[in-house]
Amino acid sequence: MSQTSSNMLALGTIAPEFRLKDTNSNDTYSFEDLKGSKGTLVIFMCNHCPYVLHVINEIVMIANDYRVQGIGVMAISSNDIEKFPQDAPEMMTEFAFQNKIDFPYLFDETQEAAKAFDAACTPDFFLFDNRDRLFYRGQLDDSRPNNGIPLSGSDLRSAIDALIYNRSLKDPQKPSVGCNIKWK
């Protein structure tokens, strides 16, 4: 497990376009297809990362809490499945089922989406406003596997609340920390 931090893409960056297959439905979607009326959360994650496993229940709760408020939610896995077969699309489908993920879990086979977002780790969070401009990128909260800090989702929840209720966002935004994306 190689601990890696987010690259912290510049705020205001327009959401990159992509067309990726959803491993839950077998449909292909773009950012435009999945964005929400108030904003859109894009999460880079994978099935085997201990950081993702530590936060997956909170991710699902955040998705369930905010989709009804107009936030589109999608997850993308960009790992090299030749070296990490546990992240293959059929395993993504199983992971989604086991963890009650009912938002799109997209497979980025070419890794072009991860490169376009400048994603670096799993989990890596990108929150875009209703004009598709990057509003927040950073951590879920201060909890990490085995650091004893309770999981709350406070940083990401505060960012989503600020976006929905047109409030200013606290500075600085802290980078997410997780396993590095497994590049080809």
ChimeraX commands (.cxc) that place a marker at each C-alpha (Angstrom):
marker #1 position 0.00,0.00,0.00 radius 0.5
marker #1 position 1.62,3.22,-1.19 radius 0.5
marker #1 position 0.20,6.27,0.60 radius 0.5
marker #1 position -0.48,8.98,-1.98 radius 0.5
marker #1 position -2.11,12.42,-1.72 radius 0.5
marker #1 position -4.44,14.15,-4.16 radius 0.5
marker #1 position -2.87,16.34,-6.82 radius 0.5
marker #1 position -5.37,19.11,-5.95 radius 0.5
marker #1 position -6.61,20.06,-9.43 radius 0.5
marker #1 position -7.17,23.83,-9.71 radius 0.5
marker #1 position -10.51,25.05,-8.39 radius 0.5
marker #1 position -12.75,26.34,-11.17 radius 0.5
marker #1 position -11.52,23.68,-13.63 radius 0.5
marker #1 position -14.32,22.51,-15.93 radius 0.5
marker #1 position -15.27,18.86,-15.44 radius 0.5
marker #1 position -13.55,16.67,-18.01 radius 0.5
marker #1 position -15.82,14.76,-20.36 radius 0.5
marker #1 position -15.70,10.98,-20.62 radius 0.5
marker #1 position -17.78,8.01,-21.75 radius 0.5
marker #1 position -17.39,5.05,-19.43 radius 0.5
marker #1 position -19.20,1.77,-18.83 radius 0.5
marker #1 position -21.17,1.46,-15.60 radius 0.5
marker #1 position -20.43,-1.91,-14.04 radius 0.5
marker #1 position -23.78,-1.84,-12.19 radius 0.5
marker #1 position -25.99,-1.44,-15.27 radius 0.5
marker #1 position -23.70,-2.18,-18.26 radius 0.5
marker #1 position -24.79,1.18,-19.72 radius 0.5
marker #1 position -22.27,3.75,-20.92 radius 0.5
marker #1 position -22.42,7.24,-19.41 radius 0.5
marker #1 position -20.79,10.63,-19.74 radius 0.5
marker #1 position -20.36,13.29,-17.06 radius 0.5
marker #1 position -23.23,15.16,-18.68 radius 0.5
marker #1 position -25.52,12.12,-18.35 radius 0.5
marker #1 position -24.88,11.76,-14.61 radius 0.5
marker #1 position -24.51,15.30,-13.32 radius 0.5
marker #1 position -26.91,16.66,-10.73 radius 0.5
marker #1 position -28.99,19.83,-10.84 radius 0.5
marker #1 position -27.07,21.37,-7.90 radius 0.5
marker #1 position -23.67,19.77,-8.48 radius 0.5
marker #1 position -21.80,16.55,-9.09 radius 0.5
marker #1 position -19.51,14.39,-6.97 radius 0.5
marker #1 position -16.95,12.25,-8.80 radius 0.5
marker #1 position -15.09,9.71,-6.64 radius 0.5
marker #1 position -12.06,7.79,-7.86 radius 0.5
marker #1 position -11.94,4.52,-5.93 radius 0.5
marker #1 position -11.31,0.82,-6.30 radius 0.5
marker #1 position -12.34,-2.44,-4.67 radius 0.5
marker #1 position -9.20,-3.45,-2.78 radius 0.5
marker #1 position -7.72,-0.24,-1.34 radius 0.5
marker #1 position -7.72,-0.26,2.49 radius 0.5
marker #1 position -8.46,3.50,2.47 radius 0.5
marker #1 position -11.56,2.95,0.32 radius 0.5
marker #1 position -12.64,-0.02,2.45 radius 0.5
marker #1 position -12.28,2.23,5.52 radius 0.5
marker #1 position -14.65,4.89,4.09 radius 0.5
marker #1 position -17.02,3.03,1.76 radius 0.5
marker #1 position -19.98,3.04,4.16 radius 0.5
marker #1 position -19.65,6.81,4.63 radius 0.5
marker #1 position -19.38,7.31,0.86 radius 0.5
marker #1 position -22.63,5.39,0.37 radius 0.5
marker #1 position -24.35,7.40,3.13 radius 0.5
marker #1 position -23.19,10.69,1.58 radius 0.5
marker #1 position -24.47,9.60,-1.82 radius 0.5
marker #1 position -27.84,8.61,-0.34 radius 0.5
marker #1 position -28.10,11.83,1.69 radius 0.5
marker #1 position -27.23,14.23,-1.13 radius 0.5
marker #1 position -28.60,12.71,-4.33 radius 0.5
marker #1 position -32.12,13.61,-3.15 radius 0.5
marker #1 position -30.87,17.20,-2.81 radius 0.5
marker #1 position -29.72,17.43,-6.44 radius 0.5
marker #1 position -26.13,16.16,-6.24 radius 0.5
marker #1 position -25.17,13.67,-8.95 radius 0.5
marker #1 position -22.82,10.96,-7.68 radius 0.5
marker #1 position -20.57,8.59,-9.58 radius 0.5
marker #1 position -17.49,6.52,-8.79 radius 0.5
marker #1 position -14.72,5.64,-11.23 radius 0.5
marker #1 position -12.15,2.86,-10.99 radius 0.5
marker #1 position -9.07,3.40,-13.16 radius 0.5
marker #1 position -6.71,0.72,-11.85 radius 0.5
marker #1 position -4.77,-1.57,-14.17 radius 0.5
marker #1 position -6.74,-4.83,-13.98 radius 0.5
marker #1 position -3.91,-6.87,-15.49 radius 0.5
marker #1 position -1.87,-6.26,-12.34 radius 0.5
marker #1 position -4.88,-5.94,-10.01 radius 0.5
marker #1 position -7.58,-8.37,-11.21 radius 0.5
marker #1 position -9.59,-7.76,-8.01 radius 0.5
marker #1 position -10.51,-4.38,-9.59 radius 0.5
marker #1 position -11.90,-5.89,-12.82 radius 0.5
marker #1 position -15.42,-4.86,-13.91 radius 0.5
marker #1 position -17.10,-8.08,-12.74 radius 0.5
marker #1 position -15.48,-7.61,-9.32 radius 0.5
marker #1 position -16.64,-3.97,-9.30 radius 0.5
marker #1 position -20.21,-5.19,-9.81 radius 0.5
marker #1 position -19.85,-7.58,-6.87 radius 0.5
marker #1 position -18.23,-4.89,-4.69 radius 0.5
marker #1 position -21.09,-2.49,-5.49 radius 0.5
marker #1 position -23.66,-5.14,-4.57 radius 0.5
marker #1 position -21.92,-6.05,-1.30 radius 0.5
marker #1 position -21.60,-2.38,-0.28 radius 0.5
marker #1 position -25.07,-1.27,-1.43 radius 0.5
marker #1 position -23.63,1.15,-4.01 radius 0.5
marker #1 position -26.56,2.11,-6.20 radius 0.5
marker #1 position -24.90,5.03,-7.99 radius 0.5
marker #1 position -22.88,4.41,-11.17 radius 0.5
marker #1 position -19.53,2.67,-10.63 radius 0.5
marker #1 position -17.68,3.32,-13.87 radius 0.5
marker #1 position -14.68,1.46,-15.29 radius 0.5
marker #1 position -11.93,3.63,-16.82 radius 0.5
marker #1 position -10.14,0.94,-18.82 radius 0.5
marker #1 position -7.88,3.36,-20.74 radius 0.5
marker #1 position -7.17,5.47,-17.63 radius 0.5
marker #1 position -7.94,8.57,-19.71 radius 0.5
marker #1 position -10.57,9.81,-17.25 radius 0.5
marker #1 position -8.15,9.56,-14.30 radius 0.5
marker #1 position -5.54,11.49,-16.28 radius 0.5
marker #1 position -8.07,14.14,-17.32 radius 0.5
marker #1 position -9.12,14.67,-13.68 radius 0.5
marker #1 position -5.48,14.51,-12.52 radius 0.5
marker #1 position -6.63,11.83,-10.06 radius 0.5
marker #1 position -3.82,10.35,-7.99 radius 0.5
marker #1 position -5.24,8.17,-5.24 radius 0.5
marker #1 position -8.17,6.11,-4.04 radius 0.5
marker #1 position -10.32,7.59,-2.75 radius 0.5
marker #1 position -9.99,10.93,-4.57 radius 0.5
marker #1 position -13.01,13.28,-4.41 radius 0.5
marker #1 position -14.00,15.97,-6.95 radius 0.5
marker #1 position -17.09,18.13,-6.35 radius 0.5
marker #1 position -18.33,20.26,-9.25 radius 0.5
marker #1 position -20.94,23.03,-9.12 radius 0.5
marker #1 position -24.01,23.23,-11.35 radius 0.5
marker #1 position -21.91,24.94,-14.04 radius 0.5
marker #1 position -19.48,21.97,-14.02 radius 0.5
marker #1 position -16.69,23.98,-12.34 radius 0.5
marker #1 position -14.55,22.33,-9.67 radius 0.5
marker #1 position -15.72,23.57,-6.27 radius 0.5
marker #1 position -13.94,21.15,-3.93 radius 0.5
marker #1 position -11.26,18.51,-4.22 radius 0.5
marker #1 position -9.81,16.89,-1.20 radius 0.5
marker #1 position -10.39,14.59,1.69 radius 0.5
marker #1 position -13.52,13.01,3.12 radius 0.5
marker #1 position -12.34,13.82,6.67 radius 0.5
marker #1 position -9.28,13.30,8.90 radius 0.5
marker #1 position -9.98,9.60,9.54 radius 0.5
marker #1 position -7.54,7.05,8.09 radius 0.5
marker #1 position -7.25,3.32,8.64 radius 0.5
marker #1 position -5.83,2.72,12.11 radius 0.5
marker #1 position -5.39,6.40,13.11 radius 0.5
marker #1 position -8.18,6.27,15.73 radius 0.5
marker #1 position -10.06,9.30,14.38 radius 0.5
marker #1 position -13.77,8.46,13.93 radius 0.5
marker #1 position -15.15,8.54,10.39 radius 0.5
marker #1 position -17.53,11.48,9.85 radius 0.5
marker #1 position -17.27,12.66,6.25 radius 0.5
marker #1 position -17.12,16.18,7.70 radius 0.5
marker #1 position -14.88,17.85,5.09 radius 0.5
marker #1 position -16.81,16.52,2.11 radius 0.5
marker #1 position -20.21,17.04,3.76 radius 0.5
marker #1 position -19.27,20.67,4.59 radius 0.5
marker #1 position -18.24,21.23,0.99 radius 0.5
marker #1 position -21.48,19.77,-0.40 radius 0.5
marker #1 position -23.54,21.82,2.08 radius 0.5
marker #1 position -21.65,24.98,1.08 radius 0.5
marker #1 position -22.35,24.24,-2.58 radius 0.5
marker #1 position -26.05,23.50,-2.08 radius 0.5
marker #1 position -26.69,26.44,0.25 radius 0.5
marker #1 position -24.45,28.92,-1.59 radius 0.5
marker #1 position -22.03,29.39,1.32 radius 0.5
marker #1 position -18.33,30.06,1.18 radius 0.5
marker #1 position -16.05,27.09,1.61 radius 0.5
marker #1 position -13.47,26.92,4.39 radius 0.5
marker #1 position -9.82,27.09,3.45 radius 0.5
marker #1 position -7.55,25.35,3.06 radius 0.5
marker #1 position -8.93,22.25,1.41 radius 0.5
marker #1 position -6.90,19.26,2.60 radius 0.5
marker #1 position -5.85,16.66,0.02 radius 0.5
marker #1 position -7.30,13.19,0.14 radius 0.5
marker #1 position -4.88,10.43,1.08 radius 0.5
marker #1 position -5.08,6.85,-0.11 radius 0.5
marker #1 position -3.48,4.21,-2.27 radius 0.5
marker #1 position -1.99,5.38,-5.54 radius 0.5
marker #1 position -3.92,4.68,-8.74 radius 0.5
marker #1 position -2.39,1.59,-10.31 radius 0.5
marker #1 position -1.17,2.92,-13.65 radius 0.5
marker #1 position -0.48,0.77,-16.70 radius 0.5
marker link #1:1,2 radius 0.2
marker link #1:2,3 radius 0.2
marker link #1:3,4 radius 0.2
marker link #1:4,5 radius 0.2
marker link #1:5,6 radius 0.2
marker link #1:6,7 radius 0.2
marker link #1:7,8 radius 0.2
marker link #1:8,9 radius 0.2
marker link #1:9,10 radius 0.2
marker link #1:10,11 radius 0.2
marker link #1:11,12 radius 0.2
marker link #1:12,13 radius 0.2
marker link #1:13,14 radius 0.2
marker link #1:14,15 radius 0.2
marker link #1:15,16 radius 0.2
marker link #1:16,17 radius 0.2
marker link #1:17,18 radius 0.2
marker link #1:18,19 radius 0.2
marker link #1:19,20 radius 0.2
marker link #1:20,21 radius 0.2
marker link #1:21,22 radius 0.2
marker link #1:22,23 radius 0.2
marker link #1:23,24 radius 0.2
marker link #1:24,25 radius 0.2
marker link #1:25,26 radius 0.2
marker link #1:26,27 radius 0.2
marker link #1:27,28 radius 0.2
marker link #1:28,29 radius 0.2
marker link #1:29,30 radius 0.2
marker link #1:30,31 radius 0.2
marker link #1:31,32 radius 0.2
marker link #1:32,33 radius 0.2
marker link #1:33,34 radius 0.2
marker link #1:34,35 radius 0.2
marker link #1:35,36 radius 0.2
marker link #1:36,37 radius 0.2
marker link #1:37,38 radius 0.2
marker link #1:38,39 radius 0.2
marker link #1:39,40 radius 0.2
marker link #1:40,41 radius 0.2
marker link #1:41,42 radius 0.2
marker link #1:42,43 radius 0.2
marker link #1:43,44 radius 0.2
marker link #1:44,45 radius 0.2
marker link #1:45,46 radius 0.2
marker link #1:46,47 radius 0.2
marker link #1:47,48 radius 0.2
marker link #1:48,49 radius 0.2
marker link #1:49,50 radius 0.2
marker link #1:50,51 radius 0.2
marker link #1:51,52 radius 0.2
marker link #1:52,53 radius 0.2
marker link #1:53,54 radius 0.2
marker link #1:54,55 radius 0.2
marker link #1:55,56 radius 0.2
marker link #1:56,57 radius 0.2
marker link #1:57,58 radius 0.2
marker link #1:58,59 radius 0.2
marker link #1:59,60 radius 0.2
marker link #1:60,61 radius 0.2
marker link #1:61,62 radius 0.2
marker link #1:62,63 radius 0.2
marker link #1:63,64 radius 0.2
marker link #1:64,65 radius 0.2
marker link #1:65,66 radius 0.2
marker link #1:66,67 radius 0.2
marker link #1:67,68 radius 0.2
marker link #1:68,69 radius 0.2
marker link #1:69,70 radius 0.2
marker link #1:70,71 radius 0.2
marker link #1:71,72 radius 0.2
marker link #1:72,73 radius 0.2
marker link #1:73,74 radius 0.2
marker link #1:74,75 radius 0.2
marker link #1:75,76 radius 0.2
marker link #1:76,77 radius 0.2
marker link #1:77,78 radius 0.2
marker link #1:78,79 radius 0.2
marker link #1:79,80 radius 0.2
marker link #1:80,81 radius 0.2
marker link #1:81,82 radius 0.2
marker link #1:82,83 radius 0.2
marker link #1:83,84 radius 0.2
marker link #1:84,85 radius 0.2
marker link #1:85,86 radius 0.2
marker link #1:86,87 radius 0.2
marker link #1:87,88 radius 0.2
marker link #1:88,89 radius 0.2
marker link #1:89,90 radius 0.2
marker link #1:90,91 radius 0.2
marker link #1:91,92 radius 0.2
marker link #1:92,93 radius 0.2
marker link #1:93,94 radius 0.2
marker link #1:94,95 radius 0.2
marker link #1:95,96 radius 0.2
marker link #1:96,97 radius 0.2
marker link #1:97,98 radius 0.2
marker link #1:98,99 radius 0.2
marker link #1:99,100 radius 0.2
marker link #1:100,101 radius 0.2
marker link #1:101,102 radius 0.2
marker link #1:102,103 radius 0.2
marker link #1:103,104 radius 0.2
marker link #1:104,105 radius 0.2
marker link #1:105,106 radius 0.2
marker link #1:106,107 radius 0.2
marker link #1:107,108 radius 0.2
marker link #1:108,109 radius 0.2
marker link #1:109,110 radius 0.2
marker link #1:110,111 radius 0.2
marker link #1:111,112 radius 0.2
marker link #1:112,113 radius 0.2
marker link #1:113,114 radius 0.2
marker link #1:114,115 radius 0.2
marker link #1:115,116 radius 0.2
marker link #1:116,117 radius 0.2
marker link #1:117,118 radius 0.2
marker link #1:118,119 radius 0.2
marker link #1:119,120 radius 0.2
marker link #1:120,121 radius 0.2
marker link #1:121,122 radius 0.2
marker link #1:122,123 radius 0.2
marker link #1:123,124 radius 0.2
marker link #1:124,125 radius 0.2
marker link #1:125,126 radius 0.2
marker link #1:126,127 radius 0.2
marker link #1:127,128 radius 0.2
marker link #1:128,129 radius 0.2
marker link #1:129,130 radius 0.2
marker link #1:130,131 radius 0.2
marker link #1:131,132 radius 0.2
marker link #1:132,133 radius 0.2
marker link #1:133,134 radius 0.2
marker link #1:134,135 radius 0.2
marker link #1:135,136 radius 0.2
marker link #1:136,137 radius 0.2
marker link #1:137,138 radius 0.2
marker link #1:138,139 radius 0.2
marker link #1:139,140 radius 0.2
marker link #1:140,141 radius 0.2
marker link #1:141,142 radius 0.2
marker link #1:142,143 radius 0.2
marker link #1:143,144 radius 0.2
marker link #1:144,145 radius 0.2
marker link #1:145,146 radius 0.2
marker link #1:146,147 radius 0.2
marker link #1:147,148 radius 0.2
marker link #1:148,149 radius 0.2
marker link #1:149,150 radius 0.2
marker link #1:150,151 radius 0.2
marker link #1:151,152 radius 0.2
marker link #1:152,153 radius 0.2
marker link #1:153,154 radius 0.2
marker link #1:154,155 radius 0.2
marker link #1:155,156 radius 0.2
marker link #1:156,157 radius 0.2
marker link #1:157,158 radius 0.2
marker link #1:158,159 radius 0.2
marker link #1:159,160 radius 0.2
marker link #1:160,161 radius 0.2
marker link #1:161,162 radius 0.2
marker link #1:162,163 radius 0.2
marker link #1:163,164 radius 0.2
marker link #1:164,165 radius 0.2
marker link #1:165,166 radius 0.2
marker link #1:166,167 radius 0.2
marker link #1:167,168 radius 0.2
marker link #1:168,169 radius 0.2
marker link #1:169,170 radius 0.2
marker link #1:170,171 radius 0.2
marker link #1:171,172 radius 0.2
marker link #1:172,173 radius 0.2
marker link #1:173,174 radius 0.2
marker link #1:174,175 radius 0.2
marker link #1:175,176 radius 0.2
marker link #1:176,177 radius 0.2
marker link #1:177,178 radius 0.2
marker link #1:178,179 radius 0.2
marker link #1:179,180 radius 0.2
marker link #1:180,181 radius 0.2
marker link #1:181,182 radius 0.2
marker link #1:182,183 radius 0.2
marker link #1:183,184 radius 0.2
view
